[in-house]
Amino acid sequence: MDALDRHIINGLQGGFPISERPYAEAAADLGIEEAELLDRLRRLTEDRLLSRFGPMYHAERIGGALTLAAMAVPEGRFEQVAELVNAKPEVAHNYARDHRLNMWFVLATEKPERIAEVIADIEAETGLAVHDMPKRQEFFVGLRFQA
């Protein structure tokens, strides 16, 4: 990741234009060409420096639900379980942690009752317990890189 990549990530976290050509507008705001912005976003996601690039919605405000979940996954099964969990379209992101509960992921669903259904599916497919930790209070933690 170079200084321009960090500038792009920092610049796009505060919002994204809604227009006929949003990438062109965002690129102009960043002082680069649209093609370069698109190429860099593609590379950052392909290289997995960004897990995804897209909007973040408040699921609860549009009738859905969101929860944080964790699992204790045996070391030898971690990759296999991660593939099963990540295959669920409701899994927004997944993290490995150095803890007894070593896999943490966020579920976002269109309907609140779907959270329990997805958790039950994951438990059935993996044979492992999923710990559901619904949000009690929302915090925003911004990530900024030095350019």
N, C-alpha and C positions, 0 to 999 in steps of 0.2 A: 504494500500500500504506500503510495507516494503522497506528496503534499496536496496534489490536485484531488486525489481520491478522498483524502480527509476533508478538504474544502467542500467537495460535493456532498459527502455524508453530513457534515455540519450544516450546510446550507439547505438541505432538503428536509431536515427534521422539523423545521418550524412551520411547515405547510407546503402545499403543492398547488400550483395554479389550476383553476377550473376554466378551461378555455378550449377553443378549437384545436390549438396546438400547444398543449401544456408542457411538453418536453422542450419545445423551442423557447417558450417563455421562461421556463426554469433555467435552461442553458444560458439564455441572455442575462438573467439575474446573476448567474454564476460567472459570467464573463467568458463563456466557452461556446462552441458550436453545438447544435442539437445532436449531430451524429456522434460527436465525442462523448457527450453525456450518455447517450444510449449505449455506445460501445463500452464505456467504463462501468455502467450499471450492469450490463450483461456479464462483463468479466468479473466484477465483484461478486455476483451471485453464482456464476459458474465455478469460481475459485473458492466459494463458500466463505468469503470474507463477510458477506452479507447473507443471512439465511433467507431473506426475502426482501422484496421491495414492493410496497403497496400500502393502501390505507389501513389505518387502525380505527375500528369502530367501537363505540360503546354498546356492546351487545345488549345490555339490560335496557338501554333507552329505546331500542327498536324491537323489544319483545323477546330477546334471546337471553342467554345466560353465559357466564364465564366462571371458570374455577381453576385453581392451581391444584395439581395432583402430583403425587410422589409415589415411587415404588422402590423396594429393596430388591435389586436385580443381581443374581449371582454373576460374578465377574465373567465366567465363561459363556454366559448367555446374553451379555449386555448388547452386543451388536444385533443379534437375532430379535431380541425384545424391542430394541429401538426401531428396527424396520417395521415390526408389527404396529407399534404405537404410532410411528410417523406416517403409516399408510392411512390412518384415519383422517378424513378431511377436516374433522373438528379440532385436530391438534394444531395449534397455532405455532408453537415452538417447543423445543425439547432440549434439556440441559443435562449434562453429566455433572455430578457433584461428588466430592470426596467426603462421604458421609454414609451411614448405614442406609439411609434412603438416598440412593445414588443416582436415580433418574427422576427428574422433575420436568413437568410439562404443563402447558396451559391448554385447556379445552374451551372452545367457544362454539356455542350451539345456537340454532335459530329459535329453539323453544326450550324453556327451562327443564322440562322433564327429560330432554335428550341427554343431559349431563349423566344422569344415573344409567341410562341405556348404554352410552359409550363406555362408561367405567365398567359396567357389567360385561360388555363385549371384550374389553381388554383383559379383564380378569379371566374370562373363559378361554380366550386365545392363548394367554401366557401361563395360566395357572398360578399367577402371582396376585397378591392383594394390591389394590390401588387405594391410596390415602387421599381422600377428597378434602381440600382445604379452601372452602369458598371465601371470597373477598369479604372482609368486614369493613375495611376503609380503603379508599383509593389514594395512592401516592403516585406522583410523576417523577421519575428519575431520568434526567436527560443525559445523553452520552455525547460528549464533545471531544474532538481530537485537536491537538495542537497542529497547526498547518506547517 
